[in-house]
Amino acid sequence: MYGSAYDMPTQFGFPGSQVGILPSTLDSVNPQYYPQIKAFLDAIGGWGRLASISGIRLYDTLRIDPGTLPLQTFTFFQNGLGQTQNMFVATGSTYRKQNIDVTYWTDNGKLSKGYEALIWSIQFIIQLPGSVDQAVQTTGNTLGLTKIPGTQATAGAALQIGNYMRAILESFYAELFLNNSTFEHGPLSLFPSCYGVGNEISTFDGGSDAALSNTVGWCYTMPVMRHIPELTKFGVRLANQNAWQNDNGASPVADGLDFRLVCVLDGIGVQPVTG
């Protein structure tokens, strides 16, 4: 006998599970049960679907090269894995995006078929070293990334990374959009990251070593979760509104810093069942 406060037991049962309770994963479930699970979903209202759910961090990376930063807008999550991307300053220099650059969930400014996300945080990871790399990659998919970080004997030019961080935080404006609607927006200073390396500074004869990031141990949390459905246009626009110089002012450009801005949308991911 079941009182009104309790659910009636379902006719669908699964080995090793409680009555009326679905398994948390399908890893150990024989595929022959999939139609039965789908029938369970239909029986409780028909609003569900078979899917894998996990924590997700949708990420995309902007590589910024030395020189005067142009007054232009870059939109994150538009170019997916394997697609061509321009450097921010030298726009004629291109590379193909790898897993280290962008999540494989995105496809031409949308989440791929069968993928959706519930986002509760937007963050920008800014990680700055205290000196210019001795050498960076100049060709291929790793264009602009570290090649020779440098040693104490061959350290690159020291940087005032506190000034660099201030220039980045006060020059860039970001806004999250879904279809034609704009949601969270503001200067980069309003979107700190909970990821990154802690701050550290040291100096020595002939150079300096430091790590400065905008991680402060917490991040901005949205008042409501943003739902990004499959095949729906979305992204984060990043506009540079101050043409500051990422170099020492010499001609040709020298002692500029190759750095990255990583946009992260943190939340819950829903993807097709593959097991």
C-alpha positions, 0 to 999 in steps of 0.5 A, a space after each residue: 500500500 503506497 500513500 499519496 506522498 510516495 511514488 508508485 513502483 515502476 514496472 521497469 526494473 534494472 539489475 542492481 538498481 532500486 525500484 523506480 530508479 534509473 542507473 546513473 550511467 550506462 557503462 554496465 547496462 546491456 544495450 538491450 535495455 536502452 528501449 526500456 529506459 526510453 520507455 521509462 522516460 516516455 512514461 514520466 512525461 516524454 520530455 526526456 532523452 537518453 544522454 550522458 551528463 557530465 561536468 563541462 568546461 566549454 573553452 576557446 583560446 585567443 592567441 595574442 601576438 606582439 605589436 599594437 593590439 587592433 581595435 577589433 572584436 574576436 568571437 569565441 566558440 566560432 571556429 572549432 577543432 581543426 579549423 583555421 584561426 588568425 592571430 589577433 595582431 598579425 591576422 595574416 598568420 594562421 594556424 589550425 586549432 587543436 584540443 589545447 585551443 578549443 573544446 570539440 563540442 563546438 561546430 561553427 558557432 553552435 554546439 554539435 547535434 546531440 550536445 547541450 549545456 547548462 552554464 553557470 559561470 563565464 571566466 577568462 583565464 589570463 596567465 602572464 610570465 614575467 619575461 618574454 620567451 627566449 623563442 616561440 613557435 613560428 609555424 604550424 598549428 603551434 604558432 605563437 606558443 612557447 618553443 624555448 621558455 628560457 633559462 637563467 643564462 638566456 632569459 628574455 626581456 623582463 616585463 612589467 606584468 602587473 602593468 600588462 595585467 591592468 592593460 588587459 583587464 581595462 582594455 577588453 570588453 566581453 559579452 555572452 550571447 545566445 541567438 540574438 540576445 546578449 546576456 552577461 557582459 562587461 570589462 574583463 575585470 568582471 570575469 575572473 577565473 578560478 583556474 590558473 597558477 598562483 601569483 609568484 614573483 622573483 628577480 635575479 641578476 640579469 632577469 626575472 621570473 614571475 607568474 601573474 594570473 587573474 585567478 582569485 580563488 573564485 569566479 563570477 556565478 550567473 544568477 540563473 543557469 544559461 541553457 545552450 541547446 544543440 545547433 543554436 548560435 552562441 558565443 562570447 564576443 571580446 572587443 579590444 577598445 584600447 590600442 595598447 602596445 604589446 612591445 617595447 615601442 621599437 621598429 621593428 617590433 621587439 620584446 613583445 609578449 605572446 600570451 593567450 586569453 582563454 574563455 571558459 563556460 563552466 557548467 553541466 554538459 549533456 551529450 549523446 550516449 555512446 556506450 
